[in-house]
Amino acid sequence: MKVALVASSYLPERGRLERRIDELARGLAKRGAEVEILTQGPAQLVPEHREGVIIRRFPTVAGHLRVPSAPRLRERLRAACPPFDVVDVHTRQLSLAMAVASTRVHPLVLTPSVPLDAFANWRHAGTMRAVVGAANQIVCLSEFERDVVCRMVPDARHRTQVLPDGVDAAALRAVKPFDSDDVVVLAVDRLEHATGVGRAIAAMPSLDPEFRLVVVGDGPARARLSAFAVDLRISSRVRFVGGVSDELLFRWLRTARVVVALSCDRGSGSLVTEARVAGVAVVASDLPVHRQAADRPGLGPVVFVAPRGSPLDVADAIEEAARLPMSSSAAMHPSSAPSWESVVDSTWRLYRRLVGDVVDSEPEAAMSEVVHLTPQLQAGRPSPVEPVISGGTQPPAGQDNGRMWWHSRRRLDDRINGARR
């Protein structure tokens, strides 16, 4: 089988999209597929070859609508001989998905790597419907994302599949944390306009001096966020480490006392899941994708804050999460989240079905591993499933089972204007 994985970016750029593409490409190649990664980037005269995978990079140009596109990438899809059996588009950019759909390749799989509600507004809704309509299969990272797709294109319900990112629990167990006497608060995000890192920085003046914020990720908003920390006079307590390898990310996860996921309206459950598997407490915005990730079996507790809550709210939640007991690495269990092997297996089965191969049906649990909470959350009703979960076993009746809802305390007796008295 000849497979094209079209990506808006790829290694050495660092992010969840790039990691997913790398894991899929190597896993599919081991299963006998002929895999090409077609990505945007500096042009290369000679394709790269890595672990049985061909990597081709195509430069982007700005079209008449000032939308970046890669014409030679489209040409490669049209002119491939023999043609690709499956084309799977992993992208943060709707323009790239539309460009690939315009080539009329078949079968086409769409795997969006950004929260799809970002494209549900009037500016992008028409293009999003066209892309979804052209795709033979849409792979969503959560049930909430699938709900968004089905609301926009109701007849796409039978062409969607939920397949969240995998977690490398073995690698998390293997790495050693950094030596640190501080209370490390970890934020992992692309530093763009919608990032929640600014909320974490704003909360730092209200935390004790031993709290340190480590920011993993890079992007155009880095300079602005760094200047924000300087303005608050906490730049010595905020460290930007940029995009890092998976090994360094895992070391920071093992070092952190608290992981924060504070996006106001567009979150990702992947970070929440990974942090909980590492046994770290999480402070997350109360978004549907975060609630679904909190409902997965895992070890680290989750403390929710209002998506647009004040820095005092965030600081109180971080303090509370830091007091919670941490799980040791020996207690981490890989069954608390899908592994990358299971993600590759499910993707391989999907591709085989699309090309007409007969494959055994998967167990229902493997198809959707999240709890459907979106209708209750969007209607503003309290969910019957409590939003914060800690541990994979249930305690005796009447005892605290690690689930909590954090009602922020203002603490006016010891805080004035966000600073400790």
C-alpha positions as a Markdown table, in Angstrom:
| # | Residue | x | y | z |
|---|---|---|---|---|
| 1 | Met | 0.0 | 0.0 | 0.0 |
| 2 | Lys | 1.3 | 3.5 | -0.9 |
| 3 | Val | 0.4 | 6.1 | 1.7 |
| 4 | Ala | 0.9 | 9.9 | 1.6 |
| 5 | Leu | 0.9 | 11.7 | 4.9 |
| 6 | Val | 0.5 | 15.3 | 4.1 |
| 7 | Ala | 1.5 | 17.6 | 7.0 |
| 8 | Ser | 1.5 | 21.3 | 7.5 |
| 9 | Ser | 4.9 | 20.9 | 9.3 |
| 10 | Tyr | 7.2 | 18.1 | 10.3 |
| 11 | Leu | 10.4 | 17.5 | 12.3 |
| 12 | Pro | 12.6 | 19.2 | 13.3 |
| 13 | Glu | 9.7 | 21.4 | 14.2 |
| 14 | Arg | 8.3 | 20.3 | 17.5 |
| 15 | Gly | 4.6 | 19.8 | 18.4 |
| 16 | Arg | 1.9 | 17.2 | 18.7 |
| 17 | Leu | 1.1 | 17.2 | 15.0 |
| 18 | Glu | 4.8 | 16.5 | 14.2 |
| 19 | Arg | 5.0 | 13.7 | 16.8 |
| 20 | Arg | 1.9 | 12.0 | 15.5 |
| 21 | Ile | 3.1 | 12.1 | 11.9 |
| 22 | Asp | 6.5 | 10.6 | 12.9 |
| 23 | Glu | 4.9 | 7.8 | 15.0 |
| 24 | Leu | 2.4 | 7.0 | 12.2 |
| 25 | Ala | 5.0 | 7.0 | 9.4 |
| 26 | Arg | 7.5 | 4.7 | 11.2 |
| 27 | Gly | 4.7 | 2.4 | 12.4 |
| 28 | Leu | 3.1 | 2.1 | 9.0 |
| 29 | Ala | 6.5 | 1.5 | 7.4 |
| 30 | Lys | 7.0 | -1.4 | 9.8 |
| 31 | Arg | 3.7 | -2.9 | 8.7 |
| 32 | Gly | 4.8 | -2.9 | 5.1 |
| 33 | Ala | 3.3 | 0.3 | 3.8 |
| 34 | Glu | 5.3 | 2.5 | 1.4 |
| 35 | Val | 5.1 | 5.9 | 3.2 |
| 36 | Glu | 5.8 | 9.4 | 1.9 |
| 37 | Ile | 5.6 | 12.4 | 4.1 |
| 38 | Leu | 4.7 | 15.5 | 2.1 |
| 39 | Thr | 5.2 | 18.7 | 4.1 |
| 40 | Gln | 5.7 | 22.4 | 3.8 |
| 41 | Gly | 9.2 | 23.8 | 4.4 |
| 42 | Pro | 12.5 | 24.7 | 2.8 |
| 43 | Ala | 12.8 | 23.1 | -0.6 |
| 44 | Gln | 15.2 | 20.1 | -1.0 |
| 45 | Leu | 16.8 | 18.8 | -4.1 |
| 46 | Val | 17.0 | 15.3 | -2.8 |
| 47 | Pro | 14.2 | 13.7 | -0.6 |
| 48 | Glu | 15.1 | 12.5 | 2.9 |
| 49 | His | 15.0 | 8.8 | 3.8 |
| 50 | Arg | 14.5 | 7.9 | 7.4 |
| 51 | Glu | 13.6 | 4.4 | 8.8 |
| 52 | Gly | 11.9 | 3.4 | 5.5 |
| 53 | Val | 10.0 | 6.6 | 5.1 |
| 54 | Ile | 10.5 | 9.2 | 2.3 |
| 55 | Ile | 10.3 | 12.8 | 3.3 |
| 56 | Arg | 9.6 | 15.5 | 0.7 |
| 57 | Arg | 9.5 | 19.2 | 1.6 |
| 58 | Phe | 7.9 | 21.8 | -0.6 |
| 59 | Pro | 8.2 | 25.6 | -0.2 |
| 60 | Thr | 5.0 | 27.7 | 0.3 |
| 61 | Val | 4.0 | 30.8 | -1.7 |
| 62 | Ala | 1.3 | 33.3 | -0.9 |
| 63 | Gly | -1.5 | 33.2 | -3.4 |
| 64 | His | -3.8 | 36.0 | -4.6 |
| 65 | Leu | -5.7 | 35.7 | -1.4 |
| 66 | Arg | -2.5 | 35.8 | 0.7 |
| 67 | Val | -3.1 | 32.3 | 1.8 |
| 68 | Pro | 0.1 | 30.2 | 1.9 |
| 69 | Ser | 0.1 | 27.1 | -0.4 |
| 70 | Ala | 2.6 | 24.7 | -1.8 |
| 71 | Pro | 1.9 | 24.2 | -5.5 |
| 72 | Arg | 4.6 | 21.6 | -6.0 |
| 73 | Leu | 3.0 | 19.5 | -3.2 |
| 74 | Arg | -0.2 | 19.4 | -5.1 |
| 75 | Glu | 1.7 | 18.4 | -8.2 |
| 76 | Arg | 3.4 | 15.6 | -6.4 |
| 77 | Leu | -0.1 | 14.2 | -5.4 |
| 78 | Arg | -1.3 | 14.4 | -8.9 |
| 79 | Ala | 1.8 | 13.1 | -10.7 |
| 80 | Ala | 2.7 | 10.2 | -8.3 |
| 81 | Cys | 3.3 | 7.0 | -10.2 |
| 82 | Pro | 1.9 | 4.7 | -9.2 |
| 83 | Pro | -0.7 | 6.9 | -7.5 |
| 84 | Phe | -1.1 | 6.9 | -3.7 |
| 85 | Asp | -3.6 | 4.4 | -2.4 |
| 86 | Val | -4.4 | 6.7 | 0.6 |
| 87 | Val | -3.8 | 10.4 | 1.3 |
| 88 | Asp | -4.1 | 11.5 | 4.9 |
| 89 | Val | -3.9 | 15.2 | 5.6 |
| 90 | His | -2.7 | 16.3 | 9.1 |
| 91 | Thr | -2.9 | 20.0 | 9.3 |
| 92 | Arg | -3.4 | 23.1 | 11.4 |
| 93 | Gln | -4.2 | 25.1 | 8.3 |
| 94 | Leu | -7.5 | 24.8 | 6.5 |
| 95 | Ser | -5.9 | 26.2 | 3.3 |
| 96 | Leu | -3.6 | 23.1 | 3.0 |
| 97 | Ala | -6.5 | 20.7 | 3.4 |
| 98 | Met | -8.5 | 22.6 | 0.8 |
| 99 | Ala | -5.5 | 22.5 | -1.6 |
| 100 | Val | -5.2 | 18.8 | -1.2 |
| 101 | Ala | -8.9 | 18.3 | -1.7 |
| 102 | Ser | -8.8 | 20.2 | -4.9 |
| 103 | Thr | -6.5 | 17.6 | -6.4 |
| 104 | Arg | -9.4 | 15.1 | -6.2 |
| 105 | Val | -7.2 | 12.4 | -4.7 |
| 106 | His | -9.1 | 9.3 | -3.5 |
| 107 | Pro | -9.5 | 8.0 | -0.9 |
| 108 | Leu | -8.8 | 11.1 | 1.2 |
| 109 | Val | -8.5 | 11.1 | 5.0 |
| 110 | Leu | -8.7 | 14.4 | 7.0 |
| 111 | Thr | -7.0 | 14.5 | 10.4 |
| 112 | Pro | -7.4 | 18.1 | 11.8 |
| 113 | Ser | -4.7 | 18.9 | 14.4 |
| 114 | Val | -6.4 | 22.0 | 15.8 |
| 115 | Pro | -9.7 | 22.4 | 17.7 |
| 116 | Leu | -12.3 | 22.3 | 15.0 |
| 117 | Asp | -14.5 | 24.9 | 16.6 |
| 118 | Ala | -11.8 | 27.4 | 15.4 |
| 119 | Phe | -13.2 | 26.8 | 11.9 |
| 120 | Ala | -16.9 | 26.8 | 12.8 |
| 121 | Asn | -17.3 | 30.6 | 12.4 |
| 122 | Trp | -18.7 | 32.4 | 9.4 |
| 123 | Arg | -15.3 | 33.0 | 7.8 |
| 124 | His | -14.3 | 29.4 | 7.6 |
| 125 | Ala | -17.5 | 27.4 | 7.8 |
| 126 | Gly | -18.0 | 27.2 | 4.0 |
| 127 | Thr | -14.4 | 26.0 | 3.4 |
| 128 | Met | -14.6 | 23.5 | 6.3 |
| 129 | Arg | -17.8 | 22.0 | 4.9 |
| 130 | Ala | -16.2 | 21.6 | 1.5 |
| 131 | Val | -13.1 | 19.9 | 2.9 |
| 132 | Val | -15.2 | 17.6 | 5.1 |
| 133 | Gly | -17.4 | 16.8 | 2.1 |
| 134 | Ala | -14.4 | 15.8 | 0.0 |
| 135 | Ala | -12.9 | 13.5 | 2.7 |
| 136 | Asn | -13.8 | 9.8 | 2.6 |
| 137 | Gln | -12.9 | 9.6 | 6.4 |
| 138 | Ile | -12.4 | 12.2 | 9.1 |
| 139 | Val | -10.3 | 11.3 | 12.1 |
| 140 | Cys | -11.0 | 13.3 | 15.2 |
| 141 | Leu | -8.9 | 13.5 | 18.3 |
| 142 | Ser | -11.9 | 13.6 | 20.6 |
| 143 | Glu | -15.6 | 13.1 | 20.8 |
| 144 | Phe | -16.1 | 16.8 | 21.1 |
| 145 | Glu | -14.2 | 17.4 | 17.8 |
| 146 | Arg | -16.5 | 14.8 | 16.2 |
| 147 | Asp | -19.5 | 16.6 | 17.5 |
| 148 | Val | -18.3 | 19.8 | 15.9 |
| 149 | Val | -17.8 | 18.1 | 12.5 |
| 150 | Cys | -21.3 | 16.5 | 12.7 |
| 151 | Arg | -23.0 | 19.8 | 13.6 |
| 152 | Met | -21.3 | 21.4 | 10.6 |
| 153 | Val | -21.9 | 18.5 | 8.2 |
| 154 | Pro | -24.6 | 16.2 | 9.5 |
| 155 | Asp | -24.1 | 13.5 | 6.9 |
| 156 | Ala | -20.5 | 13.1 | 7.9 |
| 157 | Arg | -21.4 | 11.2 | 11.0 |
| 158 | His | -20.8 | 7.8 | 9.4 |
| 159 | Arg | -17.4 | 9.0 | 8.0 |
| 160 | Thr | -15.9 | 10.0 | 11.4 |
| 161 | Gln | -13.7 | 8.1 | 13.8 |
| 162 | Val | -12.3 | 9.2 | 17.1 |
| 163 | Leu | -8.6 | 8.3 | 17.4 |
| 164 | Pro | -6.8 | 10.4 | 20.1 |
| 165 | Asp | -3.0 | 10.8 | 20.3 |
| 166 | Gly | -1.0 | 8.0 | 21.9 |
| 167 | Val | 1.1 | 8.2 | 25.0 |
| 168 | Asp | 4.5 | 6.6 | 25.3 |
| 169 | Ala | 4.1 | 5.4 | 28.9 |
| 170 | Ala | 7.3 | 3.4 | 28.7 |
| 171 | Ala | 9.4 | 6.4 | 27.8 |
| 172 | Leu | 7.8 | 8.4 | 30.6 |
| 173 | Arg | 8.8 | 5.8 | 33.1 |
| 174 | Ala | 12.3 | 5.6 | 31.7 |
| 175 | Val | 13.4 | 9.2 | 31.9 |
| 176 | Lys | 14.7 | 10.9 | 35.0 |
| 177 | Pro | 13.4 | 14.2 | 36.2 |
| 178 | Phe | 15.6 | 17.3 | 36.4 |
| 179 | Asp | 17.1 | 18.2 | 39.8 |
| 180 | Ser | 15.1 | 21.1 | 41.1 |
| 181 | Asp | 14.2 | 22.4 | 44.6 |
| 182 | Asp | 11.5 | 24.6 | 43.1 |
| 183 | Val | 7.8 | 23.9 | 42.6 |
| 184 | Val | 7.8 | 23.5 | 38.8 |
| 185 | Val | 4.6 | 24.5 | 37.0 |
| 186 | Leu | 4.8 | 23.3 | 33.4 |
| 187 | Ala | 3.0 | 24.8 | 30.4 |
| 188 | Val | 3.2 | 23.1 | 27.0 |
| 189 | Asp | 1.7 | 24.9 | 24.0 |
| 190 | Arg | 2.3 | 26.5 | 20.7 |
| 191 | Leu | 3.0 | 30.2 | 21.5 |
| 192 | Glu | 0.3 | 31.7 | 19.3 |
| 193 | His | -2.4 | 34.3 | 19.9 |
| 194 | Ala | -4.8 | 31.7 | 21.4 |
| 195 | Thr | -2.3 | 30.2 | 23.8 |
| 196 | Gly | -3.2 | 30.0 | 27.5 |
| 197 | Val | 0.4 | 30.6 | 28.7 |
| 198 | Gly | -0.4 | 34.2 | 29.3 |
| 199 | Arg | -2.9 | 33.2 | 32.0 |
| 200 | Ala | -0.2 | 31.1 | 33.7 |
| 201 | Ile | 2.2 | 34.0 | 33.7 |
| 202 | Ala | -0.4 | 36.3 | 35.1 |
| 203 | Ala | -0.9 | 34.0 | 38.0 |
| 204 | Met | 2.7 | 33.8 | 39.0 |
| 205 | Pro | 2.9 | 37.0 | 41.1 |
| 206 | Ser | 0.2 | 35.6 | 43.4 |
| 207 | Leu | 2.2 | 32.4 | 44.0 |
| 208 | Asp | 4.9 | 31.8 | 46.6 |
| 209 | Pro | 8.5 | 32.6 | 45.4 |
| 210 | Glu | 9.4 | 28.9 | 45.2 |
| 211 | Phe | 6.9 | 28.4 | 42.2 |
| 212 | Arg | 8.6 | 28.5 | 38.8 |
| 213 | Leu | 6.9 | 28.4 | 35.5 |
| 214 | Val | 8.6 | 26.4 | 32.6 |
| 215 | Val | 7.1 | 27.0 | 29.1 |
| 216 | Val | 7.7 | 24.3 | 26.5 |
| 217 | Gly | 6.9 | 25.4 | 23.0 |
| 218 | Asp | 7.7 | 28.2 | 20.5 |
| 219 | Gly | 5.8 | 30.5 | 18.2 |
| 220 | Pro | 5.2 | 34.1 | 17.2 |
| 221 | Ala | 3.8 | 35.1 | 20.6 |
| 222 | Arg | 7.0 | 34.2 | 22.5 |
| 223 | Ala | 8.4 | 37.7 | 22.6 |
| 224 | Arg | 5.1 | 39.2 | 23.7 |
| 225 | Leu | 4.8 | 36.6 | 26.5 |
| 226 | Ser | 8.4 | 37.2 | 27.6 |
| 227 | Ala | 7.8 | 40.9 | 27.8 |
| 228 | Phe | 4.6 | 40.3 | 29.8 |
| 229 | Ala | 6.7 | 38.4 | 32.4 |
| 230 | Val | 9.1 | 41.3 | 32.5 |
| 231 | Asp | 6.3 | 43.8 | 33.0 |
| 232 | Leu | 5.0 | 41.7 | 36.0 |
| 233 | Arg | 8.6 | 41.6 | 37.4 |
| 234 | Ile | 8.6 | 37.8 | 37.5 |
| 235 | Ser | 10.9 | 37.1 | 34.5 |
| 236 | Ser | 13.4 | 35.4 | 36.8 |
| 237 | Arg | 10.6 | 32.9 | 37.7 |
| 238 | Val | 9.5 | 32.2 | 34.1 |
| 239 | Arg | 11.7 | 30.1 | 31.8 |
| 240 | Phe | 11.0 | 29.6 | 28.1 |
| 241 | Val | 12.8 | 26.5 | 26.9 |
| 242 | Gly | 11.4 | 26.5 | 23.3 |
| 243 | Gly | 10.5 | 23.4 | 21.3 |
| 244 | Val | 12.2 | 20.4 | 22.8 |
| 245 | Ser | 12.6 | 16.7 | 21.9 |
| 246 | Asp | 10.2 | 14.1 | 23.3 |
| 247 | Glu | 12.8 | 13.0 | 25.8 |
| 248 | Leu | 13.2 | 16.5 | 27.3 |
| 249 | Leu | 9.5 | 17.0 | 27.3 |
| 250 | Phe | 9.1 | 13.8 | 29.3 |
| 251 | Arg | 11.8 | 14.9 | 31.7 |
| 252 | Trp | 9.9 | 18.1 | 32.3 |
| 253 | Leu | 6.7 | 16.2 | 32.8 |
| 254 | Arg | 8.4 | 14.1 | 35.4 |
| 255 | Thr | 9.9 | 17.2 | 37.1 |
| 256 | Ala | 6.7 | 19.2 | 37.2 |
| 257 | Arg | 4.5 | 19.4 | 40.3 |
| 258 | Val | 1.6 | 20.9 | 38.3 |
| 259 | Val | 0.9 | 21.0 | 34.5 |
| 260 | Val | -1.4 | 23.8 | 33.3 |
| 261 | Ala | -3.7 | 23.8 | 30.2 |
| 262 | Leu | -5.3 | 27.2 | 30.3 |
| 263 | Ser | -6.6 | 27.9 | 26.9 |
| 264 | Cys | -9.7 | 30.1 | 27.0 |
| 265 | Asp | -11.8 | 28.4 | 24.3 |
| 266 | Arg | -9.7 | 26.0 | 22.3 |
| 267 | Gly | -8.1 | 23.2 | 24.3 |
| 268 | Ser | -6.5 | 19.8 | 23.6 |
| 269 | Gly | -7.0 | 16.8 | 25.7 |
| 270 | Ser | -3.6 | 15.3 | 24.7 |
| 271 | Leu | -1.6 | 17.2 | 27.2 |
| 272 | Val | -4.0 | 16.5 | 30.0 |
| 273 | Thr | -3.9 | 12.8 | 29.2 |
| 274 | Glu | -0.2 | 12.7 | 29.0 |
| 275 | Ala | 0.3 | 14.6 | 32.3 |
| 276 | Arg | -2.1 | 12.4 | 34.1 |
| 277 | Val | -0.4 | 9.2 | 32.9 |
| 278 | Ala | 2.9 | 10.8 | 34.3 |
| 279 | Gly | 1.1 | 11.1 | 37.6 |
| 280 | Val | 1.2 | 14.9 | 37.6 |
| 281 | Ala | -1.7 | 17.1 | 38.8 |
| 282 | Val | -3.3 | 19.2 | 36.1 |
| 283 | Val | -4.9 | 22.6 | 36.2 |
| 284 | Ala | -7.1 | 23.0 | 33.2 |
| 285 | Ser | -9.7 | 25.3 | 31.8 |
| 286 | Asp | -13.2 | 23.9 | 32.0 |
| 287 | Leu | -13.6 | 22.9 | 28.4 |
| 288 | Pro | -15.3 | 19.9 | 27.0 |
| 289 | Val | -12.1 | 18.3 | 25.6 |
| 290 | His | -10.4 | 18.7 | 29.0 |
| 291 | Arg | -13.4 | 17.1 | 30.8 |
| 292 | Gln | -13.3 | 14.2 | 28.5 |
| 293 | Ala | -9.5 | 13.8 | 29.1 |
| 294 | Ala | -10.1 | 14.0 | 32.8 |
| 295 | Asp | -12.6 | 11.1 | 32.6 |
| 296 | Arg | -10.0 | 8.7 | 31.2 |
| 297 | Pro | -8.5 | 6.3 | 33.7 |
| 298 | Gly | -5.3 | 7.9 | 35.0 |
| 299 | Leu | -3.4 | 8.8 | 38.0 |
| 300 | Gly | -2.9 | 12.6 | 38.1 |
| 301 | Pro | -5.8 | 14.6 | 39.4 |
| 302 | Val | -7.4 | 17.5 | 37.4 |
| 303 | Val | -8.4 | 20.8 | 38.9 |
| 304 | Phe | -10.7 | 22.9 | 36.7 |
| 305 | Val | -10.9 | 26.7 | 36.5 |
| 306 | Ala | -13.2 | 28.9 | 34.6 |
| 307 | Pro | -11.9 | 29.4 | 31.0 |
| 308 | Arg | -11.9 | 33.2 | 31.6 |
| 309 | Gly | -11.3 | 33.2 | 35.3 |
| 310 | Ser | -9.0 | 35.8 | 36.9 |
| 311 | Pro | -5.3 | 35.2 | 37.7 |
| 312 | Leu | -6.3 | 34.8 | 41.3 |
| 313 | Asp | -8.5 | 31.9 | 40.4 |
| 314 | Val | -5.7 | 30.2 | 38.5 |
| 315 | Ala | -3.2 | 30.8 | 41.3 |
| 316 | Asp | -5.5 | 29.3 | 43.8 |
| 317 | Ala | -6.0 | 26.2 | 41.6 |
| 318 | Ile | -2.3 | 25.8 | 41.1 |
| 319 | Glu | -1.6 | 26.0 | 44.8 |
| 320 | Glu | -4.3 | 23.4 | 45.5 |
| 321 | Ala | -3.0 | 21.1 | 42.8 |
| 322 | Ala | 0.6 | 21.4 | 44.2 |
| 323 | Arg | -0.6 | 20.1 | 47.5 |
| 324 | Leu | -2.1 | 17.0 | 46.1 |
| 325 | Pro | 0.1 | 13.8 | 46.4 |
| 326 | Met | 2.1 | 12.8 | 43.4 |
| 327 | Ser | 2.2 | 9.2 | 42.0 |
| 328 | Ser | 5.5 | 7.5 | 41.7 |
| 329 | Ser | 6.8 | 6.3 | 38.3 |
| 330 | Ala | 6.4 | 2.7 | 39.4 |
| 331 | Ala | 2.7 | 3.2 | 39.6 |
| 332 | Met | 2.3 | 4.5 | 36.1 |
| 333 | His | 0.4 | 2.0 | 33.9 |
| 334 | Pro | 0.2 | 2.1 | 30.1 |
| 335 | Ser | -3.4 | 1.0 | 30.0 |
| 336 | Ser | -4.6 | 4.4 | 31.2 |
| 337 | Ala | -4.3 | 5.9 | 27.7 |
| 338 | Pro | -4.0 | 4.6 | 24.2 |
| 339 | Ser | -0.4 | 3.7 | 23.2 |
| 340 | Trp | 1.1 | 4.8 | 19.9 |
| 341 | Glu | 1.1 | 1.2 | 18.8 |
| 342 | Ser | -2.7 | 1.0 | 19.2 |
| 343 | Val | -3.0 | 4.3 | 17.3 |
| 344 | Val | -0.9 | 3.0 | 14.4 |
| 345 | Asp | -2.9 | -0.3 | 14.4 |
| 346 | Ser | -6.2 | 1.5 | 14.2 |
| 347 | Thr | -4.9 | 3.8 | 11.5 |
| 348 | Trp | -3.6 | 0.9 | 9.5 |
| 349 | Arg | -7.0 | -0.9 | 9.7 |
| 350 | Leu | -8.7 | 2.3 | 8.6 |
| 351 | Tyr | -6.5 | 2.6 | 5.5 |
| 352 | Arg | -7.0 | -1.1 | 4.6 |
| 353 | Arg | -10.8 | -0.7 | 4.8 |
| 354 | Leu | -10.6 | 2.4 | 2.6 |
| 355 | Val | -8.7 | 0.4 | -0.1 |
| 356 | Gly | -11.2 | -2.5 | 0.0 |
| 357 | Asp | -9.3 | -5.0 | 2.2 |
| 358 | Val | -11.4 | -7.2 | 4.5 |
| 359 | Val | -10.3 | -6.6 | 8.1 |
| 360 | Asp | -11.7 | -7.8 | 11.4 |
| 361 | Ser | -13.9 | -5.4 | 13.2 |
| 362 | Glu | -12.4 | -3.6 | 16.2 |
| 363 | Pro | -13.8 | -3.8 | 19.7 |
| 364 | Glu | -16.2 | -0.9 | 20.4 |
| 365 | Ala | -13.9 | 0.3 | 23.2 |
| 366 | Ala | -11.0 | 0.7 | 20.8 |
| 367 | Met | -13.1 | 2.9 | 18.5 |
| 368 | Ser | -14.0 | 5.5 | 21.1 |
| 369 | Glu | -12.2 | 5.8 | 24.4 |
| 370 | Val | -13.8 | 9.0 | 25.7 |
| 371 | Val | -17.1 | 9.7 | 27.4 |
| 372 | His | -19.6 | 11.8 | 25.4 |
| 373 | Leu | -20.2 | 14.9 | 27.6 |
| 374 | Thr | -20.6 | 17.6 | 25.0 |
| 375 | Pro | -24.4 | 18.1 | 24.9 |
| 376 | Gln | -24.5 | 18.6 | 28.7 |
| 377 | Leu | -21.6 | 21.0 | 28.7 |
| 378 | Gln | -22.8 | 23.0 | 25.8 |
| 379 | Ala | -26.3 | 23.3 | 27.3 |
| 380 | Gly | -24.8 | 24.6 | 30.6 |
| 381 | Arg | -26.1 | 21.7 | 32.6 |
| 382 | Pro | -23.9 | 19.9 | 35.2 |
| 383 | Ser | -22.5 | 16.7 | 33.8 |
| 384 | Pro | -23.6 | 13.4 | 35.5 |
| 385 | Val | -19.9 | 12.4 | 35.3 |
| 386 | Glu | -17.8 | 14.4 | 37.7 |
| 387 | Pro | -15.1 | 16.3 | 35.9 |
| 388 | Val | -12.0 | 15.5 | 37.9 |
| 389 | Ile | -10.8 | 12.0 | 38.2 |
| 390 | Ser | -7.7 | 10.6 | 40.0 |
| 391 | Gly | -6.6 | 7.0 | 39.9 |
| 392 | Gly | -7.9 | 4.0 | 38.1 |
| 393 | Thr | -9.5 | 2.2 | 41.0 |
| 394 | Gln | -12.6 | 3.3 | 42.9 |
| 395 | Pro | -12.3 | 3.9 | 46.7 |
| 396 | Pro | -14.9 | 2.5 | 49.2 |
| 397 | Ala | -18.2 | 4.2 | 49.2 |
| 398 | Gly | -18.3 | 7.4 | 51.2 |
| 399 | Gln | -14.6 | 8.2 | 50.8 |
| 400 | Asp | -13.0 | 10.8 | 48.6 |
| 401 | Asn | -12.3 | 9.2 | 45.2 |
| 402 | Gly | -10.0 | 11.9 | 44.0 |
| 403 | Arg | -12.7 | 13.8 | 42.0 |
| 404 | Met | -13.0 | 17.4 | 42.9 |
| 405 | Trp | -14.4 | 20.6 | 41.6 |
| 406 | Trp | -12.3 | 23.6 | 42.5 |
| 407 | His | -14.3 | 26.6 | 43.7 |
| 408 | Ser | -11.7 | 29.3 | 43.7 |
| 409 | Arg | -11.1 | 31.2 | 46.9 |
| 410 | Arg | -10.5 | 34.8 | 46.7 |
| 411 | Arg | -8.3 | 35.0 | 49.8 |
| 412 | Leu | -8.8 | 38.7 | 50.2 |
| 413 | Asp | -7.3 | 38.4 | 53.7 |
| 414 | Asp | -3.8 | 37.8 | 52.3 |
| 415 | Arg | -3.9 | 39.0 | 48.7 |
| 416 | Ile | -4.2 | 42.5 | 47.4 |
| 417 | Asn | -4.4 | 43.2 | 43.6 |
| 418 | Gly | -3.0 | 39.8 | 42.7 |
| 419 | Ala | 0.2 | 40.1 | 44.9 |
| 420 | Arg | 0.9 | 38.4 | 48.2 |
| 421 | Arg | 0.6 | 40.9 | 51.1 |
